[in-house]
Amino acid sequence: MTRLSVNINKIATLRNSRGGKIPSVKDAAINCQKFGAQGITVHPRPDERHITRKDVYEIKPLITTEFNIEGYPSEDFLKMVTEVRADQVTLVPDTHNQLTSDHGWDTWKNLTFLKEVISRLHEHGIRTSIFVDPNTEDIEGAAETGSDRIELYTEPYARLYPLGRDKAIEPFIEAAKFADKIGIEVNAGHDLSLENLNYFYKNIPDLKEVSIGHALIADALYFGLETTIQKYLDCLK
C-alpha cells in the first residue's frame, strides 16, 4: 500500500497572503486526515513564507496518522523536528531563499554531513528520507548515510509525462529497482498530480509514500478537499 501524505504548505501560503488565521492550517490537517490522507507533510522555510515554526508545534498534537517534516537540516530545523518528534523527516538541499525544491542532494559530496544528521534523527526515533534525483549514484550515497528512505524528485517525470510517459518513467523505474536492490525504501514527490500519479504508482515497485501539495490543494479549489483526496487515493489503487 502506497500512503498519501498531503502537503499543506499552500494552505499556509493563502493564510499568510492576508494575515490572520483563515484558512486554518490546523483545520486543514484535521480534515485531510478525516478525509482519508494517511499523513500530513509540511515544509517550514527560514523566511516562514508559508508554514511557520509555530504551525509545526501546533499541528503536531492533531496528527493521528504520520507527520512528515521536510527541510534543510540546519541547527534550528533539527532542534524543531526533534522537539516535536516528527514521524519522518525528509532532508532537502534547499537554499534559504529557494522558491521550491528543484534538485536532490549530491549525497557523496555531503556524505559526512548527512551521516551526522541521520544519526542524530535516529537517536530520537525519527524515520529519515533523503530527497534525491533519480540516479543510482546519489541513491547509493543515500544508502551509505544510513537513511531509511529516499524521496525521488519527480518534477522531471511530471514535466516529460505529456510528451511521452514511457520515456518519462524510465529513470524512475531504474532508480526504484536499484534502491530495492541495495535495501533503501522509496518515497516520491514534487508535481505529482491527478494526471500523472496513477501511471507512476503502477510502474514504481514497492512505493512507500507520495507527498503531494500544490496540485492537490489547487484541485481542491474546484472539487472540494474531501473529493480531491479521494481522487488521489483512487490513483493509488
Accessible surface in RSA format (square Angstrom, percent):
REM  Atomic radii and reference values for relative SASA: ProtOr
REM  Chains: A
REM  Algorithm: Lee & Richards
REM  Probe-radius: 1.40
REM  Slices: 20
REM RES _ NUM      All-atoms   Total-Side   Main-Chain    Non-polar    All polar
REM                ABS   REL    ABS   REL    ABS   REL    ABS   REL    ABS   REL
RES MET A   1   176.56  91.4 101.88  67.4  74.68 177.8  77.29  65.7  99.28 131.5
RES THR A   2     7.83   5.6   4.01   4.1   3.82   9.1   0.00   0.0   7.83  11.8
RES ARG A   3    78.00  32.7  78.00  39.8   0.00   0.0  23.60  32.3  54.40  33.0
RES LEU A   4     0.04   0.0   0.00   0.0   0.04   0.1   0.04   0.0   0.00   0.0
RES SER A   5     0.99   0.8   0.99   1.3   0.00   0.0   0.88   1.9   0.11   0.2
RES VAL A   6     0.00   0.0   0.00   0.0   0.00   0.0   0.00   0.0   0.00   0.0
RES ASN A   7    20.28  14.0  20.09  19.4   0.19   0.5   2.14   5.1  18.14  17.5
RES ILE A   8     0.06   0.0   0.06   0.0   0.00   0.0   0.06   0.0   0.00   0.0
RES ASN A   9    13.04   9.0  13.04  12.6   0.00   0.0   6.19  14.9   6.85   6.6
RES LYS A  10    78.58  38.3  73.62  45.2   4.96  11.8  37.10  33.4  41.48  44.2
RES ILE A  11    24.47  13.9  24.12  18.0   0.35   0.8  24.47  17.6   0.00   0.0
RES ALA A  12     0.00   0.0   0.00   0.0   0.00   0.0   0.00   0.0   0.00   0.0
RES THR A  13    54.22  38.6  52.94  53.7   1.28   3.0  51.07  68.6   3.15   4.8
RES LEU A  14   103.33  57.5  98.44  70.4   4.88  12.3 101.53  71.3   1.80   4.8
RES ARG A  15    26.29  11.0  26.29  13.4   0.00   0.0   6.17   8.4  20.11  12.2
RES ASN A  16    56.52  39.0  30.46  29.4  26.06  62.8  23.40  56.3  33.11  32.0
RES SER A  17    91.38  77.2  45.44  60.6  45.94 105.8  48.38 103.0  43.01  60.3
RES ARG A  18   213.19  89.5 185.15  94.4  28.04  66.8  60.97  83.3 152.23  92.3
RES GLY A  19    39.12  48.2   0.00   N/A  39.12  48.2  32.66  89.6   6.45  14.5
RES GLY A  20    65.24  80.5   0.00   N/A  65.24  80.5  37.39 102.6  27.85  62.4
RES LYS A  21   170.85  83.4 163.24 100.2   7.62  18.1 106.39  95.8  64.46  68.7
RES ILE A  22   145.22  82.6 138.54 103.2   6.68  16.1 138.64  99.8   6.58  17.9
RES PRO A  23    36.56  26.6  33.09  30.2   3.47  12.6  36.56  30.2   0.00   0.0
RES SER A  24    33.85  28.6  23.77  31.7  10.07  23.2  20.07  42.7  13.78  19.3
RES VAL A  25     4.37   2.9   3.35   3.0   1.02   2.5   3.35   2.9   1.02   2.8
RES LYS A  26    86.39  42.1  86.30  53.0   0.09   0.2  37.34  33.6  49.05  52.2
RES ASP A  27    78.48  55.0  77.89  77.5   0.59   1.4  16.49  38.8  61.99  61.8
RES ALA A  28     8.77   8.1   4.48   6.9   4.28   9.7   8.33  11.7   0.43   1.2
RES ALA A  29     0.00   0.0   0.00   0.0   0.00   0.0   0.00   0.0   0.00   0.0
RES ILE A  30    75.89  43.2  72.77  54.2   3.12   7.5  74.04  53.3   1.85   5.0
RES ASN A  31    42.61  29.4  42.61  41.2   0.00   0.0   0.42   1.0  42.18  40.8
RES CYS A  32     0.56   0.4   0.56   0.6   0.00   0.0   0.00   0.0   0.56   0.6
RES GLN A  33    21.67  12.1   7.99   5.8  13.69  32.6   6.59  14.0  15.08  11.4
RES LYS A  34   145.07  70.8 108.63  66.7  36.44  86.8  74.02  66.6  71.05  75.7
RES PHE A  35    37.61  18.8  32.50  20.1   5.11  13.3  37.44  22.7   0.17   0.5
RES GLY A  36    28.03  34.6   0.00   N/A  28.03  34.6  22.47  61.7   5.55  12.4
RES ALA A  37     2.60   2.4   0.00   0.0   2.60   5.9   0.00   0.0   2.60   6.9
RES GLN A  38    32.85  18.4  31.77  23.2   1.08   2.6  17.57  37.4  15.28  11.6
RES GLY A  39     1.00   1.2   0.00   N/A   1.00   1.2   1.00   2.8   0.00   0.0
RES ILE A  40     0.00   0.0   0.00   0.0   0.00   0.0   0.00   0.0   0.00   0.0
RES THR A  41     0.00   0.0   0.00   0.0   0.00   0.0   0.00   0.0   0.00   0.0
RES VAL A  42     0.00   0.0   0.00   0.0   0.00   0.0   0.00   0.0   0.00   0.0
RES HIS A  43     8.98   4.9   8.98   6.2   0.00   0.0   1.66   1.7   7.32   8.5
RES PRO A  44    12.01   8.8   4.08   3.7   7.92  28.8   4.21   3.5   7.80  48.4
RES ARG A  45    18.54   7.8  13.20   6.7   5.35  12.7   4.01   5.5  14.53   8.8
RES PRO A  46   106.65  77.7  69.66  63.5  36.98 134.4  82.87  68.4  23.78 147.8
RES ASP A  47    80.89  56.7  49.49  49.3  31.40  74.2  43.72 102.9  37.17  37.1
RES GLU A  48    66.37  38.1  57.26  43.3   9.12  21.7  17.35  33.6  49.02  40.0
RES ARG A  49    69.15  29.0  53.81  27.4  15.35  36.5  55.95  76.5  13.20   8.0
RES HIS A  50    14.70   8.0  14.70  10.2   0.00   0.0  11.17  11.5   3.53   4.1
RES ILE A  51     0.00   0.0   0.00   0.0   0.00   0.0   0.00   0.0   0.00   0.0
RES THR A  52    26.47  18.8  26.47  26.8   0.00   0.0  23.47  31.5   3.00   4.5
RES ARG A  53    84.50  35.5  84.45  43.0   0.05   0.1  48.83  66.7  35.67  21.6
RES LYS A  54   140.01  68.3 131.74  80.8   8.27  19.7  83.78  75.4  56.23  59.9
RES ASP A  55     5.67   4.0   5.67   5.6   0.00   0.0   0.00   0.0   5.67   5.7
RES VAL A  56     0.00   0.0   0.00   0.0   0.00   0.0   0.00   0.0   0.00   0.0
RES TYR A  57    79.90  37.3  69.73  39.7  10.17  26.5  67.94  51.1  11.96  14.7
RES GLU A  58    61.17  35.1  51.37  38.9   9.80  23.3  26.12  50.5  35.05  28.6
RES ILE A  59     0.00   0.0   0.00   0.0   0.00   0.0   0.00   0.0   0.00   0.0
RES LYS A  60    55.77  27.2  52.95  32.5   2.83   6.7  36.21  32.6  19.56  20.8
RES PRO A  61   106.13  77.3  67.00  61.1  39.13 142.2  78.48  64.8  27.65 171.9
RES LEU A  62    50.79  28.3  41.76  29.9   9.03  22.7  46.30  32.5   4.49  12.1
RES ILE A  63    25.84  14.7   2.96   2.2  22.88  55.1   2.96   2.1  22.88  62.1
RES THR A  64   119.31  84.9  81.46  82.6  37.85  90.2  77.47 104.0  41.85  63.3
RES THR A  65    53.47  38.0  23.47  23.8  30.00  71.5  28.49  38.3  24.98  37.8
RES GLU A  66    12.45   7.1  12.30   9.3   0.15   0.3   4.30   8.3   8.15   6.7
RES PHE A  67     0.00   0.0   0.00   0.0   0.00   0.0   0.00   0.0   0.00   0.0
RES ASN A  68     0.30   0.2   0.30   0.3   0.00   0.0   0.02   0.0   0.28   0.3
RES ILE A  69     0.00   0.0   0.00   0.0   0.00   0.0   0.00   0.0   0.00   0.0
RES GLU A  70    16.53   9.5  16.53  12.5   0.00   0.0   0.90   1.7  15.63  12.8
RES GLY A  71     0.81   1.0   0.00   N/A   0.81   1.0   0.81   2.2   0.00   0.0
RES TYR A  72    97.58  45.6  89.99  51.2   7.59  19.8  55.61  41.8  41.97  51.7
RES PRO A  73     3.73   2.7   0.00   0.0   3.73  13.6   0.00   0.0   3.73  23.2
RES SER A  74    48.50  41.0  41.74  55.7   6.76  15.6  38.63  82.3   9.87  13.8
RES GLU A  75   115.21  66.1 108.14  81.8   7.08  16.8  66.46 128.5  48.76  39.8
RES ASP A  76    98.00  68.6  96.46  96.0   1.54   3.6  18.23  42.9  79.77  79.6
RES PHE A  77    12.12   6.1   9.55   5.9   2.57   6.7  11.67   7.1   0.45   1.3
RES LEU A  78     3.87   2.2   3.52   2.5   0.35   0.9   3.62   2.5   0.25   0.7
RES LYS A  79   113.33  55.3 108.33  66.5   5.00  11.9  86.52  77.9  26.81  28.6
RES MET A  80     3.54   1.8   3.54   2.3   0.00   0.0   3.54   3.0   0.00   0.0
RES VAL A  81     0.00   0.0   0.00   0.0   0.00   0.0   0.00   0.0   0.00   0.0
RES THR A  82    21.61  15.4  18.15  18.4   3.46   8.2   7.90  10.6  13.71  20.7
RES GLU A  83    91.33  52.4  59.24  44.8  32.08  76.4  38.42  74.3  52.90  43.2
RES VAL A  84     9.86   6.5   2.55   2.3   7.30  17.6   8.08   7.0   1.78   4.8
RES ARG A  85   134.34  56.4 130.59  66.6   3.76   8.9  46.55  63.6  87.80  53.2
RES ALA A  86     3.09   2.8   0.00   0.0   3.09   7.0   0.00   0.0   3.09   8.2
RES ASP A  87    55.31  38.7  45.22  45.0  10.10  23.9  13.63  32.1  41.68  41.6
RES GLN A  88     0.47   0.3   0.47   0.3   0.00   0.0   0.00   0.0   0.47   0.4
RES VAL A  89     0.00   0.0   0.00   0.0   0.00   0.0   0.00   0.0   0.00   0.0
RES THR A  90     0.13   0.1   0.13   0.1   0.00   0.0   0.13   0.2   0.00   0.0
RES LEU A  91     0.00   0.0   0.00   0.0   0.00   0.0   0.00   0.0   0.00   0.0
RES VAL A  92     2.44   1.6   2.44   2.2   0.00   0.0   2.44   2.1   0.00   0.0
RES PRO A  93    19.58  14.3   9.84   9.0   9.74  35.4  10.03   8.3   9.55  59.4
RES ASP A  94    10.61   7.4   4.31   4.3   6.30  14.9   4.34  10.2   6.27   6.3
RES THR A  95    81.18  57.7  71.22  72.2   9.96  23.7  71.88  96.5   9.30  14.1
RES HIS A  96   131.83  72.1 121.18  84.2  10.66  27.3  87.25  89.9  44.58  51.9
RES ASN A  97   104.32  71.9  83.62  80.8  20.71  49.9  24.14  58.1  80.19  77.5
RES GLN A  98    22.82  12.8  17.08  12.5   5.74  13.7  19.56  41.6   3.26   2.5
RES LEU A  99   152.43  84.9 136.83  97.9  15.60  39.2 138.88  97.5  13.55  36.5
RES THR A 100    60.60  43.1  59.09  59.9   1.51   3.6  43.04  57.8  17.56  26.5
RES SER A 101     8.10   6.8   7.90  10.5   0.20   0.5   4.36   9.3   3.74   5.2
RES ASP A 102    80.08  56.1  65.49  65.2  14.60  34.5  22.30  52.5  57.78  57.6
RES HIS A 103    73.62  40.2  73.10  50.8   0.52   1.3  54.80  56.5  18.81  21.9
RES GLY A 104     6.36   7.8   0.00   N/A   6.36   7.8   0.00   0.0   6.36  14.2
RES TRP A 105     8.00   3.2   6.77   3.3   1.23   2.9   7.48   4.0   0.53   0.9
RES ASP A 106    70.92  49.7  64.02  63.7   6.90  16.3  25.48  60.0  45.44  45.3
RES THR A 107     0.00   0.0   0.00   0.0   0.00   0.0   0.00   0.0   0.00   0.0
RES TRP A 108    98.71  39.6  83.67  40.5  15.04  35.3  81.30  43.3  17.41  28.2
RES LYS A 109   171.44  83.6 133.22  81.7  38.22  91.0  86.85  78.2  84.59  90.1
RES ASN A 110    41.73  28.8  38.22  36.9   3.51   8.5   3.51   8.5  38.22  36.9
RES LEU A 111    32.03  17.8  31.53  22.6   0.50   1.3  31.53  22.1   0.50   1.3
RES THR A 112    97.32  69.2  94.02  95.3   3.30   7.9  59.47  79.9  37.86  57.2
RES PHE A 113    69.01  34.5  65.06  40.3   3.95  10.3  66.99  40.6   2.02   5.8
RES LEU A 114     0.00   0.0   0.00   0.0   0.00   0.0   0.00   0.0   0.00   0.0
RES LYS A 115    85.54  41.7  81.97  50.3   3.57   8.5  40.85  36.8  44.70  47.6
RES GLU A 116   100.30  57.6  94.90  71.8   5.41  12.9  40.44  78.2  59.86  48.9
RES VAL A 117     4.17   2.7   4.15   3.8   0.02   0.1   4.15   3.6   0.02   0.1
RES ILE A 118     2.48   1.4   2.48   1.9   0.00   0.0   2.48   1.8   0.00   0.0
RES SER A 119    57.41  48.5  50.84  67.8   6.57  15.1  29.26  62.3  28.14  39.4
RES ARG A 120    96.25  40.4  96.25  49.1   0.00   0.0  39.42  53.9  56.83  34.4
RES LEU A 121     0.09   0.0   0.09   0.1   0.00   0.0   0.09   0.1   0.00   0.0
RES HIS A 122    71.63  39.1  54.55  37.9  17.08  43.7  37.26  38.4  34.37  40.0
RES GLU A 123   137.93  79.2  97.17  73.5  40.76  97.0  44.35  85.8  93.58  76.4
RES HIS A 124    67.39  36.8  61.05  42.4   6.33  16.2  37.79  39.0  29.59  34.4
RES GLY A 125    70.45  86.9   0.00   N/A  70.45  86.9  37.78 103.7  32.67  73.2
RES ILE A 126     2.97   1.7   1.17   0.9   1.80   4.3   1.93   1.4   1.04   2.8
RES ARG A 127    64.52  27.1  58.34  29.7   6.18  14.7  28.41  38.8  36.11  21.9
RES THR A 128     0.00   0.0   0.00   0.0   0.00   0.0   0.00   0.0   0.00   0.0
RES SER A 129     0.00   0.0   0.00   0.0   0.00   0.0   0.00   0.0   0.00   0.0
RES ILE A 130     0.00   0.0   0.00   0.0   0.00   0.0   0.00   0.0   0.00   0.0
RES PHE A 131     5.38   2.7   5.38   3.3   0.00   0.0   5.38   3.3   0.00   0.0
RES VAL A 132     0.00   0.0   0.00   0.0   0.00   0.0   0.00   0.0   0.00   0.0
RES ASP A 133    39.06  27.4  39.06  38.9   0.00   0.0  12.59  29.6  26.47  26.4
RES PRO A 134    28.17  20.5  16.27  14.8  11.90  43.3  16.40  13.5  11.77  73.1
RES ASN A 135    58.37  40.3  53.52  51.7   4.85  11.7  38.61  92.9  19.76  19.1
RES THR A 136    47.52  33.8  45.81  46.4   1.72   4.1  14.27  19.2  33.26  50.3
RES GLU A 137   113.73  65.3 109.56  82.9   4.17   9.9  34.39  66.5  79.34  64.8
RES ASP A 138    18.86  13.2  18.86  18.8   0.00   0.0   0.24   0.6  18.62  18.6
RES ILE A 139     0.00   0.0   0.00   0.0   0.00   0.0   0.00   0.0   0.00   0.0
RES GLU A 140    85.80  49.3  84.67  64.1   1.13   2.7  12.16  23.5  73.64  60.1
RES GLY A 141     0.00   0.0   0.00   N/A   0.00   0.0   0.00   0.0   0.00   0.0
RES ALA A 142     0.00   0.0   0.00   0.0   0.00   0.0   0.00   0.0   0.00   0.0
RES ALA A 143    32.37  29.8  15.83  24.4  16.54  37.6  17.43  24.5  14.94  39.6
RES GLU A 144    88.68  50.9  73.70  55.8  14.99  35.7   8.79  17.0  79.89  65.2
RES THR A 145     7.99   5.7   0.00   0.0   7.99  19.0   0.34   0.5   7.64  11.6
RES GLY A 146    40.58  50.0   0.00   N/A  40.58  50.0  31.73  87.1   8.86  19.8
RES SER A 147    10.10   8.5   0.00   0.0  10.10  23.3   0.00   0.0  10.10  14.2
RES ASP A 148    52.98  37.1  40.73  40.5  12.25  29.0  14.52  34.2  38.45  38.4
RES ARG A 149    21.83   9.2  21.83  11.1   0.00   0.0   0.00   0.0  21.83  13.2
RES ILE A 150     0.00   0.0   0.00   0.0   0.00   0.0   0.00   0.0   0.00   0.0
RES GLU A 151     6.72   3.9   6.72   5.1   0.00   0.0   0.00   0.0   6.72   5.5
RES LEU A 152     0.00   0.0   0.00   0.0   0.00   0.0   0.00   0.0   0.00   0.0
RES TYR A 153    13.32   6.2  13.32   7.6   0.00   0.0   6.70   5.0   6.62   8.2
RES THR A 154     0.00   0.0   0.00   0.0   0.00   0.0   0.00   0.0   0.00   0.0
RES GLU A 155    38.08  21.9  38.06  28.8   0.02   0.0  11.30  21.9  26.77  21.9
RES PRO A 156    32.31  23.5  32.18  29.3   0.12   0.4  32.31  26.7   0.00   0.0
RES TYR A 157     0.27   0.1   0.00   0.0   0.27   0.7   0.22   0.2   0.05   0.1
RES ALA A 158    16.87  15.5   7.54  11.6   9.34  21.2   7.79  11.0   9.09  24.1
RES ARG A 159   133.98  56.3 114.69  58.5  19.29  45.9  66.58  91.0  67.40  40.8
RES LEU A 160    67.42  37.5  67.05  48.0   0.37   0.9  67.05  47.1   0.37   1.0
RES TYR A 161    29.73  13.9  25.25  14.4   4.48  11.7  12.30   9.2  17.43  21.5
RES PRO A 162    91.75  66.9  53.69  48.9  38.06 138.4  61.21  50.5  30.55 189.9
RES LEU A 163   148.81  82.9 110.72  79.2  38.09  95.7 115.25  80.9  33.56  90.3
RES GLY A 164    32.18  39.7   0.00   N/A  32.18  39.7  30.55  83.8   1.63   3.7
RES ARG A 165   117.32  49.3 113.56  57.9   3.76   9.0  20.86  28.5  96.47  58.5
RES ASP A 166    94.49  66.2  92.01  91.6   2.48   5.9  34.65  81.6  59.83  59.7
RES LYS A 167   159.17  77.7 153.66  94.3   5.51  13.1  96.66  87.0  62.52  66.6
RES ALA A 168     1.38   1.3   0.00   0.0   1.38   3.1   0.30   0.4   1.08   2.9
RES ILE A 169     3.93   2.2   3.93   2.9   0.00   0.0   3.93   2.8   0.00   0.0
RES GLU A 170   106.64  61.2 101.06  76.5   5.58  13.3  32.93  63.7  73.72  60.2
RES PRO A 171    54.33  39.6  50.61  46.1   3.72  13.5  53.64  44.3   0.69   4.3
RES PHE A 172     1.13   0.6   1.13   0.7   0.00   0.0   1.13   0.7   0.00   0.0
RES ILE A 173    39.39  22.4  39.39  29.3   0.00   0.0  39.39  28.4   0.00   0.0
RES GLU A 174   109.39  62.8 103.97  78.7   5.42  12.9  38.91  75.3  70.48  57.5
RES ALA A 175     0.77   0.7   0.14   0.2   0.63   1.4   0.62   0.9   0.15   0.4
RES ALA A 176     1.02   0.9   0.03   0.0   1.00   2.3   0.03   0.0   1.00   2.6
RES LYS A 177   126.68  61.8 119.07  73.1   7.60  18.1  70.49  63.4  56.19  59.9
RES PHE A 178    45.11  22.6  41.15  25.5   3.96  10.3  44.59  27.0   0.52   1.5
RES ALA A 179     0.00   0.0   0.00   0.0   0.00   0.0   0.00   0.0   0.00   0.0
RES ASP A 180    99.10  69.4  81.91  81.5  17.19  40.7  16.58  39.0  82.52  82.3
RES LYS A 181   171.09  83.5 135.47  83.1  35.61  84.8  89.98  81.0  81.10  86.4
RES ILE A 182    60.68  34.5  30.68  22.9  30.00  72.3  39.00  28.1  21.68  58.8
RES GLY A 183    68.56  84.5   0.00   N/A  68.56  84.5  34.73  95.3  33.83  75.8
RES ILE A 184     6.38   3.6   2.01   1.5   4.36  10.5   3.35   2.4   3.03   8.2
RES GLU A 185    70.72  40.6  65.22  49.3   5.50  13.1  29.30  56.7  41.42  33.8
RES VAL A 186     5.85   3.9   5.32   4.8   0.53   1.3   5.32   4.6   0.53   1.4
RES ASN A 187     2.03   1.4   2.03   2.0   0.00   0.0   1.83   4.4   0.20   0.2
RES ALA A 188     0.19   0.2   0.00   0.0   0.19   0.4   0.00   0.0   0.19   0.5
RES GLY A 189     1.10   1.4   0.00   N/A   1.10   1.4   1.10   3.0   0.00   0.0
RES HIS A 190    41.73  22.8  28.91  20.1  12.82  32.8  18.06  18.6  23.68  27.5
RES ASP A 191    68.50  48.0  49.43  49.2  19.07  45.1  15.00  35.3  53.50  53.4
RES LEU A 192     1.26   0.7   0.03   0.0   1.22   3.1   0.03   0.0   1.22   3.3
RES SER A 193    21.87  18.5  21.87  29.2   0.00   0.0  18.75  39.9   3.12   4.4
RES LEU A 194    53.16  29.6  36.02  25.8  17.14  43.1  36.15  25.4  17.01  45.8
RES GLU A 195   115.27  66.2  89.43  67.7  25.84  61.5  45.30  87.6  69.97  57.1
RES ASN A 196     5.91   4.1   5.91   5.7   0.00   0.0   0.00   0.0   5.91   5.7
RES LEU A 197     0.00   0.0   0.00   0.0   0.00   0.0   0.00   0.0   0.00   0.0
RES ASN A 198    43.29  29.9  43.12  41.7   0.17   0.4  20.43  49.2  22.86  22.1
RES TYR A 199    34.43  16.1  31.18  17.7   3.25   8.5  23.73  17.8  10.70  13.2
RES PHE A 200     0.00   0.0   0.00   0.0   0.00   0.0   0.00   0.0   0.00   0.0
RES TYR A 201    56.85  26.5  50.84  28.9   6.01  15.6  18.75  14.1  38.10  47.0
RES LYS A 202   141.84  69.2 103.99  63.8  37.85  90.1  58.18  52.4  83.66  89.1
RES ASN A 203    45.66  31.5  33.80  32.7  11.86  28.6   5.61  13.5  40.05  38.7
RES ILE A 204     6.29   3.6   0.00   0.0   6.29  15.2   0.57   0.4   5.72  15.5
RES PRO A 205    58.65  42.7  43.39  39.6  15.26  55.5  54.96  45.4   3.69  22.9
RES ASP A 206    94.11  65.9  68.66  68.3  25.45  60.2  32.83  77.3  61.28  61.1
RES LEU A 207     7.27   4.0   0.64   0.5   6.62  16.7   0.64   0.5   6.62  17.8
RES LYS A 208    52.23  25.5  50.71  31.1   1.51   3.6  14.36  12.9  37.86  40.3
RES GLU A 209     2.73   1.6   2.72   2.1   0.00   0.0   0.31   0.6   2.41   2.0
RES VAL A 210     0.03   0.0   0.00   0.0   0.03   0.1   0.03   0.0   0.00   0.0
RES SER A 211    10.26   8.7   4.00   5.3   6.27  14.4   2.33   5.0   7.93  11.1
RES ILE A 212     5.41   3.1   2.21   1.6   3.20   7.7   5.41   3.9   0.00   0.0
RES GLY A 213    11.68  14.4   0.00   N/A  11.68  14.4   4.15  11.4   7.53  16.9
RES HIS A 214   115.50  63.1 106.91  74.3   8.59  22.0  77.36  79.7  38.14  44.4
RES ALA A 215    21.77  20.0  16.30  25.2   5.47  12.4  19.65  27.7   2.12   5.6
RES LEU A 216     0.00   0.0   0.00   0.0   0.00   0.0   0.00   0.0   0.00   0.0
RES ILE A 217    18.51  10.5  18.22  13.6   0.29   0.7  18.22  13.1   0.29   0.8
RES ALA A 218    38.91  35.8  35.86  55.3   3.05   6.9  38.27  53.9   0.64   1.7
RES ASP A 219    31.13  21.8  31.13  31.0   0.00   0.0   0.00   0.0  31.13  31.0
RES ALA A 220    18.03  16.6   9.62  14.8   8.41  19.1   9.92  14.0   8.11  21.5
RES LEU A 221   137.09  76.3 101.88  72.9  35.21  88.5 105.87  74.3  31.23  84.0
RES TYR A 222   184.80  86.3 148.84  84.7  35.96  93.6 106.11  79.7  78.70  97.0
RES PHE A 223    93.26  46.7  72.19  44.7  21.07  54.8  78.19  47.4  15.08  43.1
RES GLY A 224    33.12  40.8   0.00   N/A  33.12  40.8  30.47  83.6   2.65   5.9
RES LEU A 225    39.55  22.0  31.91  22.8   7.64  19.2  31.91  22.4   7.64  20.6
RES GLU A 226    97.13  55.8  94.91  71.8   2.22   5.3  21.18  41.0  75.94  62.0
RES THR A 227    65.08  46.3  61.14  62.0   3.94   9.4  32.26  43.3  32.83  49.6
RES THR A 228     0.00   0.0   0.00   0.0   0.00   0.0   0.00   0.0   0.00   0.0
RES ILE A 229     0.00   0.0   0.00   0.0   0.00   0.0   0.00   0.0   0.00   0.0
RES GLN A 230    78.46  43.9  78.46  57.3   0.00   0.0  34.47  73.4  43.98  33.4
RES LYS A 231    76.82  37.5  73.03  44.8   3.79   9.0  24.33  21.9  52.50  55.9
RES TYR A 232     0.00   0.0   0.00   0.0   0.00   0.0   0.00   0.0   0.00   0.0
RES LEU A 233    25.20  14.0  23.14  16.6   2.06   5.2  23.14  16.3   2.06   5.6
RES ASP A 234    75.65  53.0  64.88  64.6  10.77  25.5  24.73  58.2  50.92  50.8
RES CYS A 235    16.54  12.5  13.95  15.6   2.59   6.1   2.59   6.6  13.95  15.0
RES LEU A 236    15.48   8.6   3.64   2.6  11.84  29.8   3.64   2.6  11.84  31.8
RES LYS A 237   158.57  77.4 123.57  75.8  35.00  83.3 107.51  96.8  51.06  54.4
END  Absolute sums over single chains surface
CHAIN  1 A    10962.6       8923.8       2038.8       5912.8       5049.8
END  Absolute sums over all chains
TOTAL         10962.6       8923.8       2038.8       5912.8       5049.8
